[in-house]
Amino acid sequence: MTKMQASLSSEINRRRMLQAAGGLAATGSVAGSSAHAESFPRAANSQMRVMALDKPKVCVAAIQSCSGKVISDNLTAMLSAIDRIQAQEEKKDLISFSVLALQGIRPRGLDEARRIAVSLDGPEVFALSAKAKQHRVYLSFSALTTDRAWPNEVITHNVLLGPDGNIVLAAWQATHDPAMPFLLSVERVIDRYVALYGREAVLPLVNTPIGNIALASDQAAPEIYRALALQGAEVIIRASRDVQAPWDVQACSAYNQCYTVAIAPSGALHAESDEDPSALGGGGSLIVGPRGETLAEASSKWEQTVSAQVPLAYYRQARRKPDVHAALVLPVYAQYQNSV
């Protein structure tokens, strides 16, 4: 085991002991020192916890990539894309990939999902960690994973690697995916999940020197994004396994006054499978500001990189917390139960 692998393995084990690998809760997910942190928000009118920014503007990139059936080939393509992007004059602070960029194909059942699933302490994540460390960049991706705490199950994990190569956030997909009902989500096992990891691990975020970052792969779920914003999310990385709906991304950003990096796969996703890639759509990656304005977007559904500057220092001065009319809506919500 290399020194980097040993370091990452130690970090994973430490965080598993703290949060049992279910997702790093906001109170335990600070990347680095918490000396600059303020009180963590417990309600809409509370003070947001933040870290001092490394720079007033952050450069973020969404890679709309094409993946095939071979994980090793997909991994090589991801690593090459990072090298190519960071070779440009404008270095990126955050690079994001779509759901299934690593595995490529969408599994049709649990057996196939198990066959292509990876581990957070496996060689694929080690390789991505090494690349994040090499370029001193935050790197996010989503992957189908296994976990010893959930034997025989497969989880969609949304992962953020720090510029030191360590995992700073690993969050499950929160909502049930009707297209892949055999995958675990927080919603499916909410009671056991909370018992194991705590309530704050349900919708976690991490405080970093490039902003408060949350990860999500949930679509058509505005309540999820409102909850993340209320907890202090400034940049939400929203990964998809299919096409992104610009109006949905824009509305969620505007209503919650946060930045969204929305990543979709290329329209050529699954090109080597027996499914018709044109029927699966893809494309539509975009980066949206807190007024719902599009800062950058893909010009087509084919492979490309979408990037933008995010003026976080100015944003922090101007941001107003989302309004929550709790007395009006909570009694209505209380009448409903989980749909899964």
N, C-alpha and C positions, 0 to 999 in steps of 0.2 A: 504493500500500500504506500503511495507517495505521501509526502508531507501534506500536500493540499487535500488529498483524499482523507487523510487522518483528521485534519482540521475540520473538514466538512462533516465527516462521520461523527466527530465529537459534538459539533454544533447540533446536528440532527438529534442525537441522543439526548442532549441537554434539553432541547425544546420539546422532545417527546415526553420527557419526564415532567416538564412544566405544563404542557398542553396536550399530551398524549397524541400528538401529530394530527389532531383534528382540525386545527386552524389556530393561528396565534392570535389570542385576544388582544385587544388594543392596550390593555394595561400591562401586558408582558411582551409587546412586540416592538418596542423601540429599538431601532437600529443604531447601536452605539450608545454613547452617554446620554443620560436623561437630564443632564445638568441644565439644558435650555428648555425643558418641558414645563408646561403650565398645567393647571388642573384639567382633568379629563372630563369631557362633557357627559353628563348624566341626563340632561334634559335640554330642550331646544334653547333655553335661555341661559345655559351654563357657558363657562369659558372653554373654548376649544384648546386642546393640548396640541402644541406644535413644537418642532425643533427649529433652531436657527437655520436659515437657508444658506447653502454654500455659495449661491449666486442669485442675483435678482431674477434672471430668466433661465428657464430650463428647456433644453432641446429634446423633444420626444419624437419617436419614430414608430410607426406601425408597419410591419412587414407583411404584405399580402402575398403569401408564398404558395407555391405548388408542391404538393406532396404525393408520393406514390405508395406502394404497398410495402416497401422495404425500409424498416426503421433506420438501419445504418445509413442508407442513402439519404433519407430525410434529415438525419442528424448532421451528416456531412454538408448538406445544402444549407442548413441553419447556421452552422459554424462559418461557412464561407460567406453567407450573407452578412453576418456580423462583421467579419473582417473587411468586406467590401464597403460597408457603410462607414466604419470607423476609419477607413483610409481616406475619406473625404476631408476637405478642409474644415468643415463644421462638424466637430465631434458631438455625438449624441450622448445625453445623460441617461436616457431611458429608451430601451428597444423592446418591442413587444411582438409576439407571434400569436397566431390564431389557435383556436381549439383544434386538436388533431394535426397540427403542423408536424409533430414528431411521428405520430402513428399513421397518418395518412388516411386510411380507410375508416369508414364508419362501421363498427361491428354490427352484425345482425342479431346477435344473441350473446348470452353471458359466456358461453364457451369460447367464442371468437374474441370477446373482450378480454378474457383471461389470457388468451394466447398472445395478444399484442400489448398487454399492460406492462408497465415498467415500475420500478421502485424508486422512491425518492432518494435512497442511498445506493442506487445502481449506477452502472457505467455511463448511461446516457446523461443523467443529471450531473455526474462528475465532470463530463466533458463540457457541458454548458456552463458549469460553475467555473471551470478553468478559463473559459473564453471570457466570461464576465470579469474575472480577475485580471486577465491579460489586458483588457481594454479599459479597466476601471469604470465599468458601466453597470447600471441597473438593467436587469434582463428579466422579462416575464414571458411565461409560456403556460399552456394548459395541456395536460396529458392524462390519459387513462392510467391509473396506478393501482397497485395492491398495497395492503397494509396489514401487518401481523395482528393488529387489534380487531380486524374484520376479515377473518379467514374466508376464502372462497368468494369474496366480493370484489367488485371493481368500482373505483371512485374516480370522478373527474376532479383532479386537483388543479387549482390555479396557483402558480408558484411565482414568487418574486425572488430573484437572486441579487445580492448586493455587490458592490464593486470590489469587495474582498472575497467574493466567491461563495459566501455563506448564504443559506436560505434565511431570508428575513420575514417572509410571509408564505404560508402554505394553506390555502383556503379551499374547502370543498365547494362544489357547486351547491348552491343553497336550495334551489327549487327542483322539482321533479321534471325530467325531460320525457315527454310522451313519445318522442321518436326513439328513445333508448330507455325503456322503462325498467330494464334489468340492471341499470347502474344505480349505485347508492347516491343519495343526496341527503343533505341535512334534513330536508322536509320529510323524507321517508322514514327516518329513524330519529326524529327530533328528541324524544324522551331519553333514549339511551345516550344520544350524542351530548345532550346537556348534562346528564349525569356524569359522563366521562370527562368532558372538556370544560364545562361551565357555560353559562348563558352568553358571556361576552365573546365566546369563540364561534357563535352562530354566524355573525356578520362581522368578521374582524377587519381591522385595518392596521397599517403600520406608519409610525411617525418617522420620517427620514429627512435628511438635509436637502432633498429635492421635493419636499411636500409630504402631506398626509396622503398615503396611497392605499386604495382599496382595489381588490380584484374580484371580478364577477364574470360568469359565463351564462347568466340568466337572461332570457329574452322575454319581452312582453310582460315584465314584472316590475312596474313602476314603484311598488311599495319597497322592493329591495333597495333600489337606488335612493329613495327618500330616506330610508333608515341609515344607509351608509353616510349620506350627507349630514344627517343629524348628528352622527357620531364624530363628525369632523373631517370626513373625506374631502380632499381638495382635488385630487386627480383620481378618477375611476378608470381602471383598465378593463375594458369590456370586450372579452373575446367571444367569437362565434365560430361554430362549425359550418355555417352556411352564410348566406348574404346578410349584410347589416341593413337595417331599415333606417335611412337617414332621419326621417321625421321622428322616430322613436328616440333615437340618440339625442337629437336636438331638443326634444321636449323634456327629456329627463335632465339634461344639462341645464336648461333654462329654469325649470321649476325648482331645481335643487341648487342652482348657482354654483356649479362645479365644472371642472374640465373633464372631458371624456375622451379617452383614446380607444376607439372602436376598431377592432381588427377582425377582418373576415379572411377566409382562404381565397386563393385564386380560383377563378372559374374552372381551372384545369385540375382541381382537387379530385382525387379518385380516378385520374386519367388512366392509371394502369389497372384499375379494377374492372369488373364486368358491369359496372354501372355506367350510365351515360353521364359524363361530367356536365354537359350542357343542361341536363334536366335538373342537376343539383344546384344550379345557380352559382353562388360565390360572388366575391367582389363587394364593393360598397364600403371599404375601409375609410374612415374619416376621423378627424380630430376636431372637437367642438368646444367652444368656450362657454363661460357661465351665463351668457345671454342667449344661448342657443345658436350663436353664430358659428359657421363652419370656417375653421382656420386652414384646413387642408383636406383634400379628399382624393380618392383614387379616380383616375381618368377613365378607367375601364375595369372589367372584372379580371383582367390578367395580372400576371406577376408585376409587382412594383413596390416601392417604398413611399409611404406618406409621412411627412415630417412637418413639424411646426415648432415655433418658439412659444413657450408658455410663461407670461410675465407674472410669476407667483408673488414677488414682493409687492407689486402694485395691487394685485388681486387681494392679498391679505388686508391691505389697508381699506379696500372698498367693499369687501364681501359683507353681505347681510345674511344672517342665518335663515334658512327656510322657515316659513310660518307653519305651525301645526295647530289646527283648531281641534285640540284634543277633546274638549267637552262635546263637540258636535259629532266627531267621527268615531271615537272609541266605543261608545255604546252600540254603534252599528257593527263594527268589527267584532265585538264580543259575541254577537249572535252566530258567528260562523266558526266552523271547525276546519282543520286541514282537509284539503280535497284528495289527499293521497292516502 
